[in-house]
Amino acid sequence: MTFPVSGFAEELPQPKIGETAPAFNLETLQGGNVALADLLDNFVVIHFATSW
């Protein structure tokens, strides 16, 4: 799943408490990949941070 850099929040449905998160894949800092599906039945926290 990829997102445009600007305006993506308006294009995606907003999640609701108790709903399943949409499937996605992320690249790790070591160059590997992790999919949300790989973490099934685990507690997952995703922290998005940036520096301007």
PDB file of N, CA, C and O in Angstrom:
ATOM      1  N   MET A   1       0.855  -1.165   0.000  1.00  0.00           N
ATOM      2  CA  MET A   1       0.000   0.000   0.000  1.00  0.00           C
ATOM      3  C   MET A   1       0.896   1.221   0.000  1.00  0.00           C
ATOM      4  O   MET A   1       1.811   1.315   0.818  1.00  0.00           O
ATOM      5  N   THR A   2       0.657   2.139  -0.883  1.00  0.00           N
ATOM      6  CA  THR A   2       1.425   3.377  -0.919  1.00  0.00           C
ATOM      7  C   THR A   2       0.475   4.550  -0.764  1.00  0.00           C
ATOM      8  O   THR A   2      -0.703   4.467  -1.113  1.00  0.00           O
ATOM      9  N   PHE A   3       1.001   5.636  -0.240  1.00  0.00           N
ATOM     10  CA  PHE A   3       0.198   6.826  -0.022  1.00  0.00           C
ATOM     11  C   PHE A   3       0.865   8.024  -0.692  1.00  0.00           C
ATOM     12  O   PHE A   3       2.090   8.139  -0.663  1.00  0.00           O
ATOM     13  N   PRO A   4       0.085   8.910  -1.289  1.00  0.00           N
ATOM     14  CA  PRO A   4       0.675  10.141  -1.805  1.00  0.00           C
ATOM     15  C   PRO A   4       1.213  10.978  -0.639  1.00  0.00           C
ATOM     16  O   PRO A   4       0.737  10.852   0.489  1.00  0.00           O
ATOM     17  N   VAL A   5       2.183  11.812  -0.906  1.00  0.00           N
ATOM     18  CA  VAL A   5       2.832  12.584   0.155  1.00  0.00           C
ATOM     19  C   VAL A   5       1.883  13.594   0.774  1.00  0.00           C
ATOM     20  O   VAL A   5       1.920  13.799   1.988  1.00  0.00           O
ATOM     21  N   SER A   6       1.040  14.227  -0.018  1.00  0.00           N
ATOM     22  CA  SER A   6       0.151  15.237   0.548  1.00  0.00           C
ATOM     23  C   SER A   6      -1.304  14.858   0.315  1.00  0.00           C
ATOM     24  O   SER A   6      -1.643  14.261  -0.706  1.00  0.00           O
ATOM     25  N   GLY A   7      -2.143  15.201   1.251  1.00  0.00           N
ATOM     26  CA  GLY A   7      -3.573  15.016   1.100  1.00  0.00           C
ATOM     27  C   GLY A   7      -4.078  13.606   1.283  1.00  0.00           C
ATOM     28  O   GLY A   7      -5.246  13.343   0.998  1.00  0.00           O
ATOM     29  N   PHE A   8      -3.242  12.676   1.752  1.00  0.00           N
ATOM     30  CA  PHE A   8      -3.697  11.300   1.837  1.00  0.00           C
ATOM     31  C   PHE A   8      -4.722  11.075   2.936  1.00  0.00           C
ATOM     32  O   PHE A   8      -5.528  10.151   2.829  1.00  0.00           O
ATOM     33  N   ALA A   9      -4.721  11.877   3.979  1.00  0.00           N
ATOM     34  CA  ALA A   9      -5.659  11.665   5.081  1.00  0.00           C
ATOM     35  C   ALA A   9      -7.104  11.834   4.622  1.00  0.00           C
ATOM     36  O   ALA A   9      -7.999  11.152   5.122  1.00  0.00           O
ATOM     37  N   GLU A  10      -7.332  12.725   3.686  1.00  0.00           N
ATOM     38  CA  GLU A  10      -8.688  12.944   3.204  1.00  0.00           C
ATOM     39  C   GLU A  10      -9.148  11.802   2.302  1.00  0.00           C
ATOM     40  O   GLU A  10     -10.350  11.580   2.157  1.00  0.00           O
ATOM     41  N   GLU A  11      -8.210  11.074   1.692  1.00  0.00           N
ATOM     42  CA  GLU A  11      -8.559  10.037   0.740  1.00  0.00           C
ATOM     43  C   GLU A  11      -8.810   8.682   1.381  1.00  0.00           C
ATOM     44  O   GLU A  11      -9.456   7.825   0.777  1.00  0.00           O
ATOM     45  N   LEU A  12      -8.313   8.474   2.588  1.00  0.00           N
ATOM     46  CA  LEU A  12      -8.443   7.187   3.256  1.00  0.00           C
ATOM     47  C   LEU A  12      -9.559   7.222   4.288  1.00  0.00           C
ATOM     48  O   LEU A  12      -9.755   8.241   4.949  1.00  0.00           O
ATOM     49  N   PRO A  13     -10.292   6.127   4.436  1.00  0.00           N
ATOM     50  CA  PRO A  13     -11.299   6.093   5.498  1.00  0.00           C
ATOM     51  C   PRO A  13     -10.611   6.139   6.863  1.00  0.00           C
ATOM     52  O   PRO A  13      -9.556   5.533   7.050  1.00  0.00           O
ATOM     53  N   GLN A  14     -11.190   6.836   7.784  1.00  0.00           N
ATOM     54  CA  GLN A  14     -10.618   6.956   9.111  1.00  0.00           C
ATOM     55  C   GLN A  14     -10.902   5.687   9.906  1.00  0.00           C
ATOM     56  O   GLN A  14     -12.034   5.202   9.907  1.00  0.00           O
ATOM     57  N   PRO A  15      -9.885   5.138  10.587  1.00  0.00           N
ATOM     58  CA  PRO A  15     -10.094   3.915  11.372  1.00  0.00           C
ATOM     59  C   PRO A  15     -10.980   4.181  12.582  1.00  0.00           C
ATOM     60  O   PRO A  15     -11.038   5.299  13.094  1.00  0.00           O
ATOM     61  N   LYS A  16     -11.647   3.165  13.014  1.00  0.00           N
ATOM     62  CA  LYS A  16     -12.489   3.264  14.197  1.00  0.00           C
ATOM     63  C   LYS A  16     -12.004   2.246  15.227  1.00  0.00           C
ATOM     64  O   LYS A  16     -11.482   1.188  14.875  1.00  0.00           O
ATOM     65  N   ILE A  17     -12.180   2.574  16.472  1.00  0.00           N
ATOM     66  CA  ILE A  17     -11.759   1.677  17.549  1.00  0.00           C
ATOM     67  C   ILE A  17     -12.455   0.335  17.391  1.00  0.00           C
ATOM     68  O   ILE A  17     -13.668   0.266  17.194  1.00  0.00           O
ATOM     69  N   GLY A  18     -11.662  -0.734  17.481  1.00  0.00           N
ATOM     70  CA  GLY A  18     -12.196  -2.078  17.371  1.00  0.00           C
ATOM     71  C   GLY A  18     -12.187  -2.643  15.963  1.00  0.00           C
ATOM     72  O   GLY A  18     -12.408  -3.840  15.778  1.00  0.00           O
ATOM     73  N   GLU A  19     -11.934  -1.798  14.960  1.00  0.00           N
ATOM     74  CA  GLU A  19     -11.866  -2.284  13.590  1.00  0.00           C
ATOM     75  C   GLU A  19     -10.480  -2.834  13.297  1.00  0.00           C
ATOM     76  O   GLU A  19      -9.497  -2.420  13.912  1.00  0.00           O
ATOM     77  N   THR A  20     -10.404  -3.763  12.361  1.00  0.00           N
ATOM     78  CA  THR A  20      -9.131  -4.313  11.930  1.00  0.00           C
ATOM     79  C   THR A  20      -8.397  -3.294  11.075  1.00  0.00           C
ATOM     80  O   THR A  20      -8.996  -2.641  10.221  1.00  0.00           O
ATOM     81  N   ALA A  21      -7.098  -3.161  11.308  1.00  0.00           N
ATOM     82  CA  ALA A  21      -6.287  -2.230  10.524  1.00  0.00           C
ATOM     83  C   ALA A  21      -6.122  -2.752   9.100  1.00  0.00           C
ATOM     84  O   ALA A  21      -6.112  -3.965   8.886  1.00  0.00           O
ATOM     85  N   PRO A  22      -5.994  -1.857   8.128  1.00  0.00           N
ATOM     86  CA  PRO A  22      -5.774  -2.311   6.752  1.00  0.00           C
ATOM     87  C   PRO A  22      -4.398  -2.954   6.613  1.00  0.00           C
ATOM     88  O   PRO A  22      -3.467  -2.612   7.343  1.00  0.00           O
ATOM     89  N   ALA A  23      -4.279  -3.879   5.680  1.00  0.00           N
ATOM     90  CA  ALA A  23      -2.997  -4.549   5.445  1.00  0.00           C
ATOM     91  C   ALA A  23      -1.987  -3.557   4.883  1.00  0.00           C
ATOM     92  O   ALA A  23      -2.329  -2.714   4.053  1.00  0.00           O
ATOM     93  N   PHE A  24      -0.747  -3.662   5.338  1.00  0.00           N
ATOM     94  CA  PHE A  24       0.323  -2.840   4.786  1.00  0.00           C
ATOM     95  C   PHE A  24       1.664  -3.520   5.025  1.00  0.00           C
ATOM     96  O   PHE A  24       1.784  -4.422   5.854  1.00  0.00           O
ATOM     97  N   ASN A  25       2.668  -3.067   4.281  1.00  0.00           N
ATOM     98  CA  ASN A  25       4.045  -3.539   4.411  1.00  0.00           C
ATOM     99  C   ASN A  25       4.939  -2.339   4.650  1.00  0.00           C
ATOM    100  O   ASN A  25       4.712  -1.269   4.085  1.00  0.00           O
ATOM    101  N   LEU A  26       5.953  -2.510   5.482  1.00  0.00           N
ATOM    102  CA  LEU A  26       6.914  -1.451   5.759  1.00  0.00           C
ATOM    103  C   LEU A  26       8.324  -1.978   5.584  1.00  0.00           C
ATOM    104  O   LEU A  26       8.594  -3.148   5.855  1.00  0.00           O
ATOM    105  N   GLU A  27       9.223  -1.119   5.131  1.00  0.00           N
ATOM    106  CA  GLU A  27      10.631  -1.479   5.032  1.00  0.00           C
ATOM    107  C   GLU A  27      11.290  -1.206   6.378  1.00  0.00           C
ATOM    108  O   GLU A  27      11.085  -0.147   6.971  1.00  0.00           O
ATOM    109  N   THR A  28      12.079  -2.158   6.859  1.00  0.00           N
ATOM    110  CA  THR A  28      12.786  -1.982   8.126  1.00  0.00           C
ATOM    111  C   THR A  28      14.049  -1.167   7.902  1.00  0.00           C
ATOM    112  O   THR A  28      14.475  -0.966   6.764  1.00  0.00           O
ATOM    113  N   LEU A  29      14.640  -0.701   8.984  1.00  0.00           N
ATOM    114  CA  LEU A  29      15.888   0.052   8.881  1.00  0.00           C
ATOM    115  C   LEU A  29      17.034  -0.815   8.386  1.00  0.00           C
ATOM    116  O   LEU A  29      18.032  -0.300   7.882  1.00  0.00           O
ATOM    117  N   GLN A  30      16.895  -2.134   8.527  1.00  0.00           N
ATOM    118  CA  GLN A  30      17.922  -3.061   8.069  1.00  0.00           C
ATOM    119  C   GLN A  30      17.720  -3.460   6.599  1.00  0.00           C
ATOM    120  O   GLN A  30      18.503  -4.246   6.066  1.00  0.00           O
ATOM    121  N   GLY A  31      16.691  -2.933   5.946  1.00  0.00           N
ATOM    122  CA  GLY A  31      16.447  -3.206   4.541  1.00  0.00           C
ATOM    123  C   GLY A  31      15.477  -4.343   4.280  1.00  0.00           C
ATOM    124  O   GLY A  31      15.180  -4.641   3.123  1.00  0.00           O
ATOM    125  N   GLY A  32      14.979  -4.982   5.321  1.00  0.00           N
ATOM    126  CA  GLY A  32      13.992  -6.050   5.159  1.00  0.00           C
ATOM    127  C   GLY A  32      12.585  -5.475   5.082  1.00  0.00           C
ATOM    128  O   GLY A  32      12.404  -4.258   5.035  1.00  0.00           O
ATOM    129  N   ASN A  33      11.619  -6.335   5.070  1.00  0.00           N
ATOM    130  CA  ASN A  33      10.221  -5.917   5.044  1.00  0.00           C
ATOM    131  C   ASN A  33       9.453  -6.609   6.157  1.00  0.00           C
ATOM    132  O   ASN A  33       9.766  -7.737   6.539  1.00  0.00           O
ATOM    133  N   VAL A  34       8.457  -5.928   6.664  1.00  0.00           N
ATOM    134  CA  VAL A  34       7.556  -6.528   7.636  1.00  0.00           C
ATOM    135  C   VAL A  34       6.131  -6.169   7.223  1.00  0.00           C
ATOM    136  O   VAL A  34       5.843  -5.024   6.875  1.00  0.00           O
ATOM    137  N   ALA A  35       5.266  -7.139   7.265  1.00  0.00           N
ATOM    138  CA  ALA A  35       3.857  -6.933   6.931  1.00  0.00           C
ATOM    139  C   ALA A  35       3.046  -6.976   8.218  1.00  0.00           C
ATOM    140  O   ALA A  35       3.395  -7.701   9.150  1.00  0.00           O
ATOM    141  N   LEU A  36       1.989  -6.219   8.271  1.00  0.00           N
ATOM    142  CA  LEU A  36       1.123  -6.249   9.442  1.00  0.00           C
ATOM    143  C   LEU A  36       0.621  -7.660   9.693  1.00  0.00           C
ATOM    144  O   LEU A  36       0.483  -8.073  10.844  1.00  0.00           O
ATOM    145  N   ALA A  37       0.348  -8.403   8.630  1.00  0.00           N
ATOM    146  CA  ALA A  37      -0.138  -9.783   8.767  1.00  0.00           C
ATOM    147  C   ALA A  37       0.877 -10.677   9.486  1.00  0.00           C
ATOM    148  O   ALA A  37       0.495 -11.660  10.120  1.00  0.00           O
ATOM    149  N   ASP A  38       2.171 -10.340   9.389  1.00  0.00           N
ATOM    150  CA  ASP A  38       3.209 -11.111  10.078  1.00  0.00           C
ATOM    151  C   ASP A  38       3.119 -10.954  11.599  1.00  0.00           C
ATOM    152  O   ASP A  38       3.667 -11.766  12.344  1.00  0.00           O
ATOM    153  N   LEU A  39       2.440  -9.929  12.043  1.00  0.00           N
ATOM    154  CA  LEU A  39       2.367  -9.614  13.467  1.00  0.00           C
ATOM    155  C   LEU A  39       1.017  -9.981  14.078  1.00  0.00           C
ATOM    156  O   LEU A  39       0.666  -9.506  15.159  1.00  0.00           O
ATOM    157  N   LEU A  40       0.273 -10.819  13.386  1.00  0.00           N
ATOM    158  CA  LEU A  40      -1.044 -11.228  13.848  1.00  0.00           C
ATOM    159  C   LEU A  40      -0.968 -11.778  15.271  1.00  0.00           C
ATOM    160  O   LEU A  40      -0.050 -12.531  15.595  1.00  0.00           O
ATOM    161  N   ASP A  41      -1.908 -11.413  16.104  1.00  0.00           N
ATOM    162  CA  ASP A  41      -2.005 -11.823  17.507  1.00  0.00           C
ATOM    163  C   ASP A  41      -0.924 -11.215  18.388  1.00  0.00           C
ATOM    164  O   ASP A  41      -0.673 -11.714  19.486  1.00  0.00           O
ATOM    165  N   ASN A  42      -0.285 -10.153  17.931  1.00  0.00           N
ATOM    166  CA  ASN A  42       0.685  -9.417  18.735  1.00  0.00           C
ATOM    167  C   ASN A  42       0.178  -7.997  18.934  1.00  0.00           C
ATOM    168  O   ASN A  42      -0.586  -7.482  18.118  1.00  0.00           O
ATOM    169  N   PHE A  43       0.603  -7.373  20.017  1.00  0.00           N
ATOM    170  CA  PHE A  43       0.292  -5.971  20.260  1.00  0.00           C
ATOM    171  C   PHE A  43       1.228  -5.147  19.392  1.00  0.00           C
ATOM    172  O   PHE A  43       2.445  -5.318  19.470  1.00  0.00           O
ATOM    173  N   VAL A  44       0.690  -4.259  18.568  1.00  0.00           N
ATOM    174  CA  VAL A  44       1.493  -3.481  17.624  1.00  0.00           C
ATOM    175  C   VAL A  44       1.271  -1.998  17.881  1.00  0.00           C
ATOM    176  O   VAL A  44       0.132  -1.533  17.926  1.00  0.00           O
ATOM    177  N   VAL A  45       2.362  -1.258  18.050  1.00  0.00           N
ATOM    178  CA  VAL A  45       2.321   0.198  18.160  1.00  0.00           C
ATOM    179  C   VAL A  45       3.120   0.763  16.997  1.00  0.00           C
ATOM    180  O   VAL A  45       4.277   0.395  16.792  1.00  0.00           O
ATOM    181  N   ILE A  46       2.510   1.641  16.253  1.00  0.00           N
ATOM    182  CA  ILE A  46       3.204   2.295  15.135  1.00  0.00           C
ATOM    183  C   ILE A  46       3.336   3.762  15.491  1.00  0.00           C
ATOM    184  O   ILE A  46       2.346   4.459  15.715  1.00  0.00           O
ATOM    185  N   HIS A  47       4.560   4.208  15.539  1.00  0.00           N
ATOM    186  CA  HIS A  47       4.851   5.596  15.904  1.00  0.00           C
ATOM    187  C   HIS A  47       5.393   6.298  14.663  1.00  0.00           C
ATOM    188  O   HIS A  47       6.484   5.973  14.193  1.00  0.00           O
ATOM    189  N   PHE A  48       4.655   7.239  14.143  1.00  0.00           N
ATOM    190  CA  PHE A  48       5.104   8.027  13.005  1.00  0.00           C
ATOM    191  C   PHE A  48       5.729   9.299  13.520  1.00  0.00           C
ATOM    192  O   PHE A  48       5.096  10.045  14.267  1.00  0.00           O
ATOM    193  N   ALA A  49       6.951   9.553  13.136  1.00  0.00           N
ATOM    194  CA  ALA A  49       7.651  10.753  13.584  1.00  0.00           C
ATOM    195  C   ALA A  49       8.323  11.407  12.393  1.00  0.00           C
ATOM    196  O   ALA A  49       8.619  10.759  11.389  1.00  0.00           O
ATOM    197  N   THR A  50       8.554  12.678  12.520  1.00  0.00           N
ATOM    198  CA  THR A  50       9.235  13.427  11.456  1.00  0.00           C
ATOM    199  C   THR A  50      10.038  14.551  12.080  1.00  0.00           C
ATOM    200  O   THR A  50       9.800  14.933  13.226  1.00  0.00           O
ATOM    201  N   SER A  51      10.948  15.056  11.358  1.00  0.00           N
ATOM    202  CA  SER A  51      11.648  16.271  11.762  1.00  0.00           C
ATOM    203  C   SER A  51      11.598  17.229  10.583  1.00  0.00           C
ATOM    204  O   SER A  51      11.845  16.847   9.439  1.00  0.00           O
ATOM    205  N   TRP A  52      11.286  18.427  10.870  1.00  0.00           N
ATOM    206  CA  TRP A  52      11.156  19.403   9.789  1.00  0.00           C
ATOM    207  C   TRP A  52      12.370  20.238   9.742  1.00  0.00           C
ATOM    208  O   TRP A  52      12.473  21.130   8.901  1.00  0.00           O
TER     209      TRP A  52
END
